[in-house]
Every structure is written in C-alpha cells, then in structure tokens.
C-alpha cells in the first residue's frame, strides 16, 4: 500500500547494477585468476546466476554483503551439472547463459519461474543456431536444452530488435567460436558486455551499434566496481520530480549513455536534474544525481531515445500521468515481452487509478492530470509494483499494489530505503 506523502528529502544509495553484476560473475567465472567484485547486487536474479555458476564448478567467496571473490576456472574449465539450472525470474541471466553454455562440451538445461517460462527465447536461440549451437526450446520458450559439443563458428548478425541481451549472448558464444563474431544493431544498446570484455583483456572492436570479436583468446581476472543501478534509481528520480517540495541526492549512479534515456525524457518534460561529481569506475561513468521537484508537462517522446530507457518506462508512465498535458510514447513494443506486458500492465493500473490512457501496439497516449485511489495488479513484475509505489505518493488516496513479492528480484530493501526519504509505504495485510 502506498499513501500520499510530504516532500522527499535526503540521500539515497540504490543497490548495484543488475546487468553489470550478472556479467561480472560470468566473466570472472571463465577468466584466469581471481576476480574481486564490489557493489554486487544481492538480488534474487543475480543470486540465481551465482548459484548456477557454482553448480558448474566455480567457487565464490562472500567476504561481506555486496562483495564477491570469484575463483575463475578459465574459458574451458566449467563442469556440467546433472541438475536443471534454475534462472528464477532472470531473463538477462538465462539469455546470457544460453550464449555462454552453447560453446561448452557438456549438456545443460536452463529453467525459470512461471513468468520467465512465458518469455520469448528464439531471439537468442535462433542466432545461436546460426553459429552452430544446438538448443531445444518449448515452442520458443524455456526450458532451454543446450546440447554440448557443438562446434561454433563466427557470424555477422543483424538482430531485428535492439537488445543488449541478444548482443551479449552472441558475444559470449563468440568467445568459443572459430573466426569473428559481429553484431550490428538497428539501434545502439548498452555496451556493458563490450567494456567488461575489454577490462578482462579480450580483444574487441566496438562502437555504438556494432561489436566484433574473435574467438580463441583468454580472459584475465579483473577487479569490478559495480555502479548503483540506474533502473533502480529511476523510481527515486521520478518520485522527486513529481512530489512537490522534494529534493533527493542519488549517490554513485551508473550513467552508461545507453541506459539514461529517462533523464532525457524527464528533462524534455521540464524536470530539474543536476549531474554532479562525475567519475569513471571499471570502464563505466558514474555520478551523483540531484533531483528537485519541478512541474512536468506532456511530450511526444522522441523514438531515438526509446532503446536507452526500455526498463524505465513504467516509472515514466507515472510521471506522464501526473504531468500537465498529453504524453505520447511510440516505438516501445519491446515492453510487451518483459516480465509482464508492461504497456498493458501500466495502462490498466493507471486507468484503475483514474488516469486517461490509450494503449498503442508499441506504446501509449497518456493524458496527464493526476491520480486517485485505486487497486492494481503488478502481475509479479517488480518494476510495475515499484512504479505504483511512486504513484501513490501523489494520488488523492492510497494505492493498493497486488502481487508484488518480486520486488526483491531487482531491489532488495526497497521499502525501507524509500520510507527513509519520505515515502509512505506499508506492507499489505
């Protein structure tokens, strides 16, 4: 349950970036030597990836929460497991592991929870098959049965949709392939995989929208400082924008340019967001964000920034619902195949709270003006749940949020951190 709040004030340090945490575990696992990870996200998704790598013979130490020491086994040191490898709700984990495991000598089966088992995997398994991988699916969905011993060869692949997960899966498989693997995207996506491969010493040529590497090299252990997750920071950014009198500082947030479309969108809407203390850590740009309340107005969102904010759209929908005027979102069909159909989930939830929303196949038209009390179903999607937690701060009455246990998936401790800066959240009875 989320209630109307007063101004939000204080400093927030959100958990580590999930995308970087997944990749640091995987690259550390197949590197030569010992990798030290700081700022690791202690969430269900990343813990599932760590558990899988442990079953494949990788040893981890946990000196303290948010810290991992990974004892790498080298490119060909993983061992097969007779058990199914459970990715939980982690789409990133499953798609990246599909690429990593496609080049192994042993068979593997990747499974997930009910939500993940409904998500499309052909976008990864089809191009991996072009590289020579042998993967069986359940009509294009999990479980993924990966047959070991396949001889992989490099390809040049042009994905029909811009997706860092597709790109990363192919680059991981490319480590084991003969020749060069190249991915040329329709729009640039986040380059976490490329920058981390470079940090681990693998020769790679990349620029926005393109990445190319050759198989047969070696990864060398590296220290990884994981930046604070921008997608988690997004809920606090939007909250401070829309709650009158608010000012929040968000510490050490990762500002990879392929992740920060929300900042551009909110600034177009009139937001007051300052970037301070910019620095570089582990190849990634991080900075402190100071967000101060300002009146927002509706916009027609430029489609070129859509790929850079795909995970932040639920929070943006809330900002649009309380802005002055109409916001039009197009080019975001990818939202239909996330943990839930995020276009439908947000549109239905906002309408239940009194907003005027028209769904489009690839987006929505949201007429701003405010929200009232309501009861919404988050469909087990953590980002939907947290977005309506933000919406409740400015609604006329409380918003009840159902099916929200999966918040722990990406943001453990969200309620405590949020209430510490002025949110009014309480668990359901």
Secondary structure in CASP SS format (residue, H / E / C, confidence):
PFRMAT SS
TARGET T0000
AUTHOR 0000-0000-0000
METHOD secondary structure of the structure
MODEL  1
X C 1.00
X E 1.00
X C 1.00
X C 1.00
X C 1.00
X C 1.00
X C 1.00
X C 1.00
X E 1.00
X E 1.00
X E 1.00
X E 1.00
X C 1.00
X C 1.00
X C 1.00
X E 1.00
X C 1.00
X H 1.00
X H 1.00
X H 1.00
X H 1.00
X H 1.00
X H 1.00
X H 1.00
X H 1.00
X H 1.00
X H 1.00
X H 1.00
X H 1.00
X C 1.00
X C 1.00
X E 1.00
X C 1.00
X E 1.00
X E 1.00
X E 1.00
X E 1.00
X E 1.00
X C 1.00
X C 1.00
X C 1.00
X C 1.00
X C 1.00
X H 1.00
X H 1.00
X H 1.00
X H 1.00
X H 1.00
X H 1.00
X H 1.00
X H 1.00
X H 1.00
X H 1.00
X H 1.00
X H 1.00
X C 1.00
X C 1.00
X C 1.00
X E 1.00
X E 1.00
X E 1.00
X C 1.00
X C 1.00
X C 1.00
X C 1.00
X C 1.00
X E 1.00
X E 1.00
X E 1.00
X E 1.00
X E 1.00
X C 1.00
X C 1.00
X C 1.00
X C 1.00
X C 1.00
X C 1.00
X C 1.00
X C 1.00
X C 1.00
X C 1.00
X C 1.00
X C 1.00
X C 1.00
X E 1.00
X E 1.00
X C 1.00
X C 1.00
X C 1.00
X C 1.00
X H 1.00
X H 1.00
X H 1.00
X H 1.00
X H 1.00
X H 1.00
X H 1.00
X H 1.00
X H 1.00
X H 1.00
X H 1.00
X H 1.00
X C 1.00
X C 1.00
X C 1.00
X C 1.00
X C 1.00
X E 1.00
X E 1.00
X E 1.00
X E 1.00
X C 1.00
X C 1.00
X C 1.00
X C 1.00
X H 1.00
X H 1.00
X H 1.00
X C 1.00
X E 1.00
X C 1.00
X H 1.00
X H 1.00
X H 1.00
X H 1.00
X H 1.00
X H 1.00
X H 1.00
X H 1.00
X H 1.00
X C 1.00
X C 1.00
X C 1.00
X E 1.00
X E 1.00
X E 1.00
X E 1.00
X E 1.00
X C 1.00
X C 1.00
X E 1.00
X E 1.00
X E 1.00
X E 1.00
X E 1.00
X E 1.00
X E 1.00
X C 1.00
X C 1.00
X C 1.00
X C 1.00
X C 1.00
X E 1.00
X C 1.00
X C 1.00
X E 1.00
X E 1.00
X C 1.00
X C 1.00
X C 1.00
X C 1.00
X C 1.00
X C 1.00
X H 1.00
X H 1.00
X H 1.00
X H 1.00
X H 1.00
X H 1.00
X H 1.00
X H 1.00
X H 1.00
X H 1.00
X H 1.00
X C 1.00
X C 1.00
X C 1.00
X E 1.00
X C 1.00
X E 1.00
X E 1.00
X E 1.00
X E 1.00
X E 1.00
X C 1.00
X C 1.00
X C 1.00
X C 1.00
X C 1.00
X C 1.00
X C 1.00
X H 1.00
X H 1.00
X H 1.00
X H 1.00
X H 1.00
X H 1.00
X H 1.00
X H 1.00
X C 1.00
X C 1.00
X C 1.00
X C 1.00
X E 1.00
X E 1.00
X E 1.00
X E 1.00
X C 1.00
X C 1.00
X E 1.00
X E 1.00
X E 1.00
X E 1.00
X E 1.00
X C 1.00
X C 1.00
X C 1.00
X C 1.00
X C 1.00
X E 1.00
X C 1.00
X C 1.00
X C 1.00
X E 1.00
X E 1.00
X C 1.00
X C 1.00
X E 1.00
X C 1.00
X H 1.00
X H 1.00
X H 1.00
X H 1.00
X H 1.00
X H 1.00
X H 1.00
X H 1.00
X H 1.00
X H 1.00
X H 1.00
X H 1.00
X H 1.00
X C 1.00
X C 1.00
X C 1.00
X C 1.00
X E 1.00
X E 1.00
X E 1.00
X E 1.00
X E 1.00
X E 1.00
X E 1.00
X E 1.00
X C 1.00
X C 1.00
X C 1.00
X C 1.00
X C 1.00
X C 1.00
X H 1.00
X H 1.00
X H 1.00
X H 1.00
X H 1.00
X H 1.00
X H 1.00
X H 1.00
X C 1.00
X C 1.00
X C 1.00
X E 1.00
X E 1.00
X E 1.00
X E 1.00
X E 1.00
X E 1.00
X E 1.00
X E 1.00
X E 1.00
X E 1.00
X C 1.00
X C 1.00
X E 1.00
X E 1.00
X E 1.00
X E 1.00
X E 1.00
X E 1.00
X E 1.00
X E 1.00
X E 1.00
X C 1.00
X C 1.00
X C 1.00
X C 1.00
X E 1.00
X C 1.00
X C 1.00
X E 1.00
X C 1.00
X C 1.00
X H 1.00
X H 1.00
X H 1.00
X H 1.00
X H 1.00
X H 1.00
X H 1.00
X H 1.00
X H 1.00
X H 1.00
X H 1.00
X H 1.00
X H 1.00
X H 1.00
X H 1.00
X H 1.00
X H 1.00
X H 1.00
X H 1.00
X H 1.00
X C 1.00
X E 1.00
X C 1.00
X E 1.00
X E 1.00
X E 1.00
X E 1.00
X C 1.00
X C 1.00
X C 1.00
X H 1.00
X H 1.00
X H 1.00
X H 1.00
X H 1.00
X C 1.00
X C 1.00
X C 1.00
X C 1.00
X H 1.00
X H 1.00
X H 1.00
X H 1.00
X H 1.00
X H 1.00
X H 1.00
X H 1.00
X H 1.00
X H 1.00
X H 1.00
X C 1.00
X C 1.00
X C 1.00
X E 1.00
X E 1.00
X E 1.00
X E 1.00
X E 1.00
X C 1.00
X C 1.00
X E 1.00
X E 1.00
X E 1.00
X E 1.00
X E 1.00
X C 1.00
X C 1.00
X C 1.00
X C 1.00
X C 1.00
X C 1.00
X E 1.00
X E 1.00
X E 1.00
X E 1.00
X C 1.00
X C 1.00
X C 1.00
X C 1.00
X H 1.00
X H 1.00
X H 1.00
X H 1.00
X H 1.00
X H 1.00
X H 1.00
X H 1.00
X H 1.00
X H 1.00
X C 1.00
X C 1.00
X C 1.00
X C 1.00
X C 1.00
X C 1.00
X C 1.00
X E 1.00
X E 1.00
X E 1.00
X E 1.00
X C 1.00
X C 1.00
X C 1.00
X C 1.00
X H 1.00
X H 1.00
X H 1.00
X H 1.00
X C 1.00
X C 1.00
X C 1.00
X H 1.00
X H 1.00
X H 1.00
X H 1.00
X H 1.00
X H 1.00
X H 1.00
X C 1.00
X C 1.00
X C 1.00
X C 1.00
X E 1.00
X C 1.00
X C 1.00
X C 1.00
X C 1.00
END
